């Protein structure tokens, strides 16, 4: 049986994002077009399907690393701070990702039934969320035309 670990991450996230967009359960709120994806960013995301891609990525991350909380996910989706010094002499500083975006997407995934709260530990993927990821991974592997991945199909 094919699992989410067998499919390439980028292809799996793209396919899950398309499925989430078709369901209409994960939609970007009105304020999402004005907010940055993290402290280290200068502008809001320019992708039209950013919200669904981030939701798919969060679902995969929670499935792999769960139980996980918003604070650890902020660190995971953070980046290096730009423009800290002119000559880049001191070590780079890291910034966290947007907690509001992460928290809102996790709440939407909970309402859709893909994630549940593990009391005191963070969030885990439900059976329905795991099934979505595994079924999508098998579809992704079936669509890929790579000889090294034929053994998984």
MOZIFEN-V696048 format. One record per residue. N is the residue number from 1. OMEGA is omega as a letter, one per 30 degrees, with the letter a starting at -180 (999 if undefined). Layout:
n=N omega=OMEGA
n=N omega=OMEGA
This chain:
n=1 omega=a
n=2 omega=l
n=3 omega=a
n=4 omega=l
n=5 omega=a
n=6 omega=a
n=7 omega=l
n=8 omega=a
n=9 omega=a
n=10 omega=a
n=11 omega=l
n=12 omega=a
n=13 omega=l
n=14 omega=a
n=15 omega=l
n=16 omega=l
n=17 omega=l
n=18 omega=l
n=19 omega=l
n=20 omega=l
n=21 omega=l
n=22 omega=a
n=23 omega=a
n=24 omega=l
n=25 omega=l
n=26 omega=l
n=27 omega=l
n=28 omega=l
n=29 omega=a
n=30 omega=a
n=31 omega=a
n=32 omega=a
n=33 omega=a
n=34 omega=a
n=35 omega=l
n=36 omega=a
n=37 omega=l
n=38 omega=a
n=39 omega=a
n=40 omega=a
n=41 omega=l
n=42 omega=a
n=43 omega=l
n=44 omega=l
n=45 omega=a
n=46 omega=l
n=47 omega=l
n=48 omega=a
n=49 omega=a
n=50 omega=a
n=51 omega=l
n=52 omega=l
n=53 omega=l
n=54 omega=l
n=55 omega=l
n=56 omega=l
n=57 omega=l
n=58 omega=l
n=59 omega=l
n=60 omega=a
n=61 omega=l
n=62 omega=l
n=63 omega=a
n=64 omega=a
n=65 omega=a
n=66 omega=f
n=67 omega=a
n=68 omega=a
n=69 omega=a
n=70 omega=a
n=71 omega=l
n=72 omega=l
n=73 omega=l
n=74 omega=l
n=75 omega=a
n=76 omega=a
n=77 omega=l
n=78 omega=a
n=79 omega=l
n=80 omega=a
n=81 omega=a
n=82 omega=l
n=83 omega=a
n=84 omega=l
n=85 omega=a
n=86 omega=a
n=87 omega=l
n=88 omega=a
n=89 omega=a
n=90 omega=a
n=91 omega=l
n=92 omega=l
n=93 omega=l
n=94 omega=l
n=95 omega=a
n=96 omega=l
n=97 omega=a
n=98 omega=l
n=99 omega=a
n=100 omega=l
n=101 omega=a
n=102 omega=a
n=103 omega=a
n=104 omega=l
n=105 omega=l
n=106 omega=l
n=107 omega=l
n=108 omega=l
n=109 omega=l
n=110 omega=l
n=111 omega=l
n=112 omega=l
n=113 omega=a
n=114 omega=a
n=115 omega=l
n=116 omega=l
n=117 omega=l
n=118 omega=a
n=119 omega=l
n=120 omega=a
n=121 omega=a
n=122 omega=a
n=123 omega=l
n=124 omega=l
n=125 omega=l
n=126 omega=l
n=127 omega=l
n=128 omega=l
n=129 omega=l
n=130 omega=l
n=131 omega=l
n=132 omega=a
n=133 omega=a
n=134 omega=l
n=135 omega=l
n=136 omega=l
n=137 omega=l
n=138 omega=l
n=139 omega=l
n=140 omega=l
n=141 omega=l
n=142 omega=a
n=143 omega=a
n=144 omega=l
n=145 omega=l
n=146 omega=a
n=147 omega=a
n=148 omega=a
n=149 omega=a
n=150 omega=a
n=151 omega=l
n=152 omega=a
n=153 omega=999
